[in-house]
Amino acid sequence: MIAKTAFHFFINECQPLYMFYLGWYTVVTHSACFDRGEMPRRAEFMSMESDDYQACVLADVGKALFTFTQNVQGKCVVLEQNPWGYLNLSGLILTVAMICNMMAHIVMERNALKAQGVKFHHTSGHYLSFTFKMQGKAWYSALAYILLGYTGLAGVYVVYHGLMNPKYAMMFLTGQAPSILLCAYSAYSLTRRHVSVFAMGNLFFKSLHFKRTTTDLIVQSNDALAVKVEQAVFHAHHKQFHFIEEVIDFEKSGFLGSTHEERIEEALFALHPKKKMADTAWRSKSAGDVEGYAKM
């Protein structure tokens, strides 16, 4: 189960980070190739087919992107200055650092719960609560804004460099715009968080088990799951309880109610927006004393 949780965390919760780097690598690669592609060919490569020459340039640039060395002697091009290596490696270092930090925190959370005899996996309320709590941490916000600031400054440099040649400026911008926008959006999305209406710190919420299919494991983020649960609660207020049943596994959640109505009630208490109310009201079995949710 831990493998599924790690897989879901990397594929969905870390998605803005690796999407940022894939976009950034494309931006830097194309900028470097565009820059080097304007250089005249060496005499020994004049007879080389255009596609073969471009592939050769791309291979040389690809090597240059993963070194801080300034004087890069490639087969087809020579880079006496190599700002592209700094741009690519700095973006890679920031991305890897944040992913490793996030993965380290989820491992620590999992080990802490394991020591308490609590299972931690991608269907549990503990996991959902952890990711929302992590996004509110100071270190997460700091790294997210550092990445956003880096994207802005480095992006300006790349665009400025491309505009230095007016003859090809429009070609450069139209070719690079999608990748630059992908980087900017990915970095910006890390600074934005969906504040859930639920008191995820309460014990009953953490004990919940949500229904997640194999497809959900691949494409459904915890933020998307939280929105789906919020919609299910809204429908429950209009007597449409099947939406709650579609997102919460009553059996695995350990509900004690003997009737269907009682289990629905337990689910709504666990999803209460006020932690204190959720912690105490469920035992009383009196929804009338609880602010926020009316008895169904």
C-alpha positions, -999 to 999 in steps of 0.1 A, spaced: 0 0 0 29 24 7 40 19 -29 6 31 -42 7 61 -18 42 71 -29 32 67 -66 1 88 -61 20 115 -42 47 118 -69 23 116 -99 -3 140 -85 9 161 -56 43 167 -71 29 172 -106 34 210 -108 71 204 -101 80 179 -127 57 196 -152 77 228 -145 110 212 -151 99 194 -183 87 228 -196 118 246 -184 141 220 -200 123 225 -233 126 263 -230 164 262 -223 171 235 -250 152 254 -277 168 287 -267 203 273 -268 196 255 -302 181 287 -316 211 307 -305 237 281 -318 217 274 -349 224 309 -362 262 302 -362 277 293 -396 285 256 -401 321 244 -399 336 236 -432 336 198 -425 298 198 -419 287 217 -450 277 186 -468 257 172 -438 219 169 -443 200 196 -425 181 171 -403 214 154 -393 230 187 -386 202 198 -364 203 165 -345 240 170 -340 235 205 -327 208 192 -303 231 165 -290 259 191 -283 234 214 -266 220 185 -246 255 178 -232 261 215 -224 229 218 -204 242 194 -178 275 211 -171 286 244 -155 316 244 -179 317 275 -200 338 264 -229 320 234 -243 336 218 -273 308 200 -292 310 180 -324 291 205 -345 291 237 -323 314 253 -298 299 272 -269 325 296 -256 298 308 -231 273 285 -216 246 302 -196 223 274 -206 240 250 -183 235 273 -153 198 279 -163 190 242 -167 209 229 -137 196 256 -113 160 248 -124 167 211 -119 183 216 -85 153 236 -73 128 210 -86 146 180 -71 152 198 -38 114 205 -34 104 170 -45 129 154 -21 117 177 8 81 168 1 89 130 -1 109 132 31 80 148 50 55 121 38 79 94 48 83 109 83 45 112 86 40 76 75 66 64 101 51 84 129 17 70 122 31 35 118 46 38 153 11 45 166 -3 15 147 -22 36 122 -22 28 85 -13 55 61 -23 52 25 -37 71 -4 -74 63 5 -72 75 41 -82 107 57 -47 109 73 -32 112 38 -56 138 27 -51 158 59 -13 155 56 -11 170 21 -34 200 30 -14 206 61 19 204 42 8 230 17 3 254 45 38 250 60 62 279 59 89 259 42 65 248 14 54 284 8 90 296 9 102 271 -17 72 277 -39 78 314 -40 115 309 -46 107 287 -76 81 313 -89 107 341 -85 133 321 -102 109 314 -131 102 350 -135 138 362 -135 152 334 -157 122 337 -180 129 373 -186 166 365 -194 156 339 -219 130 361 -236 155 391 -237 182 369 -252 158 357 -279 148 392 -288 183 403 -293 180 392 -329 151 412 -343 151 392 -375 140 360 -357 124 375 -326 88 366 -336 98 331 -346 115 327 -312 86 340 -292 59 319 -309 80 288 -306 88 293 -269 56 308 -256 38 275 -248 67 261 -228 73 294 -210 36 296 -201 37 260 -188 66 269 -165 50 300 -152 16 283 -146 32 253 -129 53 275 -106 24 298 -98 1 268 -90 24 258 -62 17 292 -44 -21 287 -46 -39 263 -23 -75 252 -19 -86 258 16 -109 229 25 -141 236 44 -135 205 65 -117 204 99 -92 178 87 -74 178 120 -103 160 138 -98 123 146 -129 111 127 -119 128 95 -85 112 96 -101 78 102 -122 81 70 -114 59 40 -123 72 6 -131 52 -25 -104 58 -51 -102 37 -83 -71 28 -102 -78 57 -125 -81 80 -95 -47 68 -83 -32 82 -115 -52 113 -122 -70 125 -91 -51 149 -68 -61 152 -31 -73 187 -39 -97 172 -65 -109 146 -40 -116 173 -14 -137 192 -39 -156 160 -48 -163 154 -11 -175 189 -6 -199 184 -35 -211 152 -19 -219 170 13 -238 197 -6 -259 170 -23 -265 153 11 -282 185 23 -306 180 -6 -313 144 5 -291 129 -23 -271 106 -1 -257 84 -28 -230 109 -35 -216 104 0 -217 67 -5 -197 71 -38 -168 88 -21 -166 73 14 -161 36 22 -184 31 52 -170 -3 61 -133 6 61 -141 38 79 -152 17 109 -186 33 113 -206 19 142 -241 27 131 -264 -2 126 -286 15 100 -278 32 68 -291 65 81 -268 63 112 -237 57 90 -246 87 68 -249 107 100 -214 95 111 -199 105 78 -213 140 80 -200 144 116 -166 133 104 -168 159 76 -178 187 100 -162 221 93 -154 226 131 -129 203 147 -143 206 182 -178 198 170 -167 168 150 -146 154 179 -175 156 204 -208 157 187 -206 122 171 -207 105 204 -238 123 214 -256 111 183 -275 144 183 -270 164 152 -294 190 164 -267 203 188 -242 207 161 -237 240 142 -230 237 105 -248 205 95 -285 198 101 -297 163 108 -305 145 76 
